Amino acid sequence: MAHPVLLTLSALAGALAGYGAATLYHRARDRHRAAAVRLLHHAQDRDVAALRRRLADRTVAEDVLTAATDTVDAAYARTIRHIQEGGTP
């Protein structure tokens, strides 16, 4: 039968080894989780930037359409005014 001191020391060594293994596991898990969060944030930032570019392109297109519509409206108004003043279309 083993001496009680040896049993106590082996139990403490086992507990210390278990604590060390758990600490290593949790640190690795935290590192992997942090890396995953960084990847997700990067992907979200990339998606937001793409959406902002699309919105800017759409805004430019709407501005061009507004300017074209204003030009056509002004030409139509001039034509109508000319006809009302007795001119030919």
VOGU-3710 file (C-alpha; in Angstrom, 3 decimals, decimal comma):
1> mahpvlltls> 0,000/0,000/0,000  1,267/3,436/-0,917  2,233/5,941/1,670  -0,459/8,629/2,348  1,985/11,403/1,455  2,600/9,827/-1,961  -1,135/9,506/-2,529  -1,632/13,152/-1,578  1,222/14,281/-3,841  -0,080/12,232/-6,769
11> alagalagyg> -3,586/13,653/-6,261  -2,180/17,206/-6,173  -0,098/16,523/-9,298  -3,196/15,184/-11,069  -5,232/18,215/-10,031  -2,450/20,554/-11,208  -2,187/18,726/-14,536  -5,964/18,935/-14,991  -5,930/22,644/-14,168  -3,096/23,214/-16,667
21> aatlyhrard> -4,895/21,283/-19,394  -8,134/23,166/-18,761  -6,281/26,485/-18,821  -4,635/25,630/-22,142  -7,969/24,523/-23,587  -9,774/27,697/-22,500  -7,002/29,957/-23,776  -7,024/28,220/-27,156  -10,824/28,418/-27,280  -10,714/32,139/-26,460
31> rhraaavrll> -8,083/32,745/-29,155  -10,170/30,876/-31,733  -13,308/32,710/-30,684  -11,516/36,065/-30,932  -10,218/35,150/-34,390  -13,733/34,169/-35,500  -15,142/37,444/-34,200  -12,438/39,384/-36,065  -13,274/37,520/-39,272  -16,982/38,212/-38,824
41> hhaqdrdvaa> -16,369/41,908/-38,155  -14,141/42,120/-41,232  -16,821/40,455/-43,360  -19,476/42,794/-41,977  -17,271/45,837/-42,622  -16,722/44,624/-46,194  -20,484/44,130/-46,687  -21,277/47,571/-45,283  -18,689/49,162/-47,572  -20,209/47,368/-50,569
51> lrrrladrtv> -23,687/48,562/-49,600  -22,415/52,123/-49,214  -20,847/51,955/-52,695  -24,103/50,663/-54,175  -26,044/53,415/-52,416  -23,632/56,044/-53,723  -23,972/54,645/-57,258  -27,745/54,669/-56,951  -27,686/58,248/-55,639  -25,570/59,342/-58,608
61> aedvltaatd> -27,965/57,596/-60,985  -30,935/59,301/-59,338  -29,193/62,670/-59,629  -28,584/62,076/-63,350  -32,217/61,069/-63,862  -33,396/64,127/-61,941  -31,247/66,414/-64,075  -32,505/64,751/-67,277  -36,107/65,034/-66,117  -35,615/68,710/-65,279
71> tvdaayarti> -34,166/69,295/-68,755  -37,081/67,539/-70,466  -39,602/69,396/-68,276  -38,001/72,737/-69,107  -38,008/71,944/-72,836  -41,650/70,851/-72,643  -42,588/74,024/-70,768  -40,830/76,160/-73,399  -42,657/74,302/-76,174  -46,037/74,715/-74,477
81> rhiqeggtp> -45,365/78,410/-73,856  -44,358/78,839/-77,499  -47,567/77,120/-78,669  -49,697/79,222/-76,311  -48,112/82,375/-77,714  -49,291/81,341/-81,168  -46,200/79,570/-82,455  -46,066/76,253/-84,169  -44,742/73,204/-82,361
//
